[in-house]
């Protein structure tokens, strides 16, 4: 993409962005600590947690690396303007002042997404519409033409966040939700969000020193994230485009170098180190298809079995997201299922550690085992709990 600018504009904008280099990572509150750790590991600096996110600074290489490799962060934004926002008219007036030509032209497409909470402006769709109108009118006033809106696959995603009458307009440098890895070709009812599964793998501190097994694998999200974690497969490996590729300072050669280095770290996994099963044949099929799309997915075994009929698992990491209301329906005897799960862990998983994520925490007590700890994980529309059990 070639963007024409007045002489000197590109260099000044490039300088401004790279000197400030301020970004905002959206991440679920309950797994924010792991977002902070990831950002630090991937080269971010001046990391400051905030409400439902994390402010940080990064040079271009670190920005590319974070977007390509993060597993728990949902989206990276580059804030470009903040202001008091008591009315929707203010959104239009402030957005009209932004030099949108510095980010894209009439030849590009764009989309606006808004989130509003605890504010006088309470309608997110209308807030997004006012920002969209301001962008379109800015271009029309400058050149007589305006860029088209494309909500499905825009060149530029513009984000508007309003909380307690404070607004921030940002460019989405991820180019859409990062939890959409691209490996999920098949799904069952109520699949786990990828960032939640990745957080669970991280919380469990599983490093491949012992085998990992999921006895209720569903569409295989936990298995896929465990595989990506062990094999060091970049979370964005299937992503066709990132939002930062539309930024004025985008360096194609640097991005290629970052990507080449990350891809070069991918390693194989021994057969049998990760495996799973499910009672439903549709789930086994979905898991198999999703795993086969990943590097070395063929080395992960998924079979059809009721967990009650499984053999013993000594010295394993057991990890599972048992069915709950949204996945099973109200008529299913979930209380009995969780009791049987507790019996399975107690009788067949001696010497193992189990990490059970309950999308509906009310069933946890039915497991009937003493928990090592419990941790709330509120993400992906769920308010669940992750519970660790150690079977001595």
Secondary structure, DSSP 4 states (H G I P E B T S, - for coil): ------TTHHHHHHHHHHHH-EEEEE--GGGHHHHHHHHHHTT-EEEEEETTEEEEE--HHHHHHHHHH-SS--EEEEEEEEEE-SSHHHHHHHHHTS-GGGT--TTSEEEEEEEEESSS---HHHHHHHHHHHHHHHHHHHHS--PEE-SSS-SEEEEEEEETTEEEEEEESSSS-TT--S---S--TTPPPHHHHHHHHHHTT--SSS-EEETT-TTSHHHHHHHHHHHT--TTTT-S--GGGGSTT--HHHHHHHHHHHHTT-----TTSEEEEES-HHHHHHHHHHHHTSTTGGGSEEEE--GGG----TT-EEEE----HHHH-TTS-HHHHHHHHHHHHHHH-TT-EEEEEESSGGGGGGG-S--SEEEEEEETTEEEEEEEEE--
